[in-house]
Amino acid sequence: QVQLVESGGGLVQAGGSLRLSCAASGRTFSSFGMGWFRQAPGKEREFVSAITWGGDETNVADSVKGRFTISRDNAKNTVYLQMNSLKPEDTAVYYCAAARTSAGSRWLTRRMNYDYWGQGTQVTVSS
């Protein structure tokens, strides 16, 4: 069993930055592909970014490309999402997810491929 706890969300003005963190329990964190998804009110949960278990490959949604960066620190069992140049349309609950796989980042873009999910952290961007 893996537990994921997100933090770092909050209220920020458009153009600002936030860094989300996702702390994972368990000793096998380094064997998991990790991803970030988000869900805005009335919309489906959508892929944001993912990183493979070794951190050598990442994937990012077109809507956030050039603004968001995913990274991981396997020594700290933590994955991060650095969000810059935030826009009001980035407002959503952001979820961290873990997939027990060594597959590439393209496979990690699919929500159904994840085994564990965090509770989410709210990000609100004001205009």
N, C-alpha and C positions, 0 to 999 in steps of 0.2 A: 504494500500500500504506500502511496506517495501523497503527501499533503502539500498543497501549494497556497502560499499566502502572498497576495499582492499588496503593495503599498506605493505611496508617492503621488496618488491622484490629488485633485483639488481644483480650485477655481483660478483661472489665469486669463489675462487679456489676450486678444488676438495678437499674434506676433511673438508671444512669449514662449517659454520652454518649460517642460517638466521632464523628470526622469522617473519612470516606473521601475519598481523592483519586484521580483517574484522569488521568494525564498522557498526552497523545496526541502522537505524532510527526507530521510532515508539515505543510505550509503551508495545508492546506484544512480545518483543524479547524472553522472557523466555518461551513462549509457542511454539517456533519453534525448530524443529530439524535442526541442522546446518551441512554443509558438505564442504569439499574442493575437487575440481576436478582440473585436469590439461590437457592441450592440447599442444602437441608438433607439430611443422610444419609437415603437411602432414598426421597427425594421428588424430584419433577420441578423443574426450574428454573422459578422464577416471577418475574413482573414485580414490581418494587418502585416505581420512579419513572422519569420521563423528562422531557426538556426539549428544546424545539425549537432549531433552529440559531441563531436570533436571541435565544433566551432569553426570549421574550415569552410563552411558553405552557408550562405544566408539567402533569404528570399524576402521580398517586400512588395506590398500591393502598390499598384500604379498610383493610387490616390495619395499615398504618403511618400512616394519615392523622392529621395533628395532631401527629405525633412526628418524622417524617422530612421533610427539606427538601432539594430538589435545587437546585443553582445551577451556573453556569459562568462562566469567565473566558476569553474568546476570545483575549485578549492573552497569556495564559499557557498556552493550549492545554490547559486543565484543567477537569474537571467534578468537582463535589463532592457528597457526600451527608452532610448533617448528621443524625445519629441521636441523638435524645434519649429519655429515659424508656424505655430499652431493657428488653426482657423476655427471659426464657429462650427463648421461642419465636422470637426473632429470630436465634438461633444458626444460622449457615449460612456457606457460602462466598459472598461477594459478588462479582459480576462486572460489569464495565463493558463497555458495547457502543456501537458507533457505526454509524449508518445514513446512507448517502449520499442524503439526501432533505431536501426543504423541507416535507414533510407535517406536519400538526398532531400534537399530543401523543397523541391517541387512537390514531393509526396506530402510534405508537412503543410502544404497550403490548404489541405482538405480537412474540414472540421471533424469528419467522421473517423479520421485516422488517429485521433487522440484518445488516450486512456484515462487521463486525469485532468480535472479542471479546478481552478481556484474559484473563490467567491466573487471576485471582481472588485475593481476600484473605479470610482466615478471620476471622470475628467470633464470639466465644464469650461468652455472657452467663450468668453464674452466678446461681443463686437464693439 
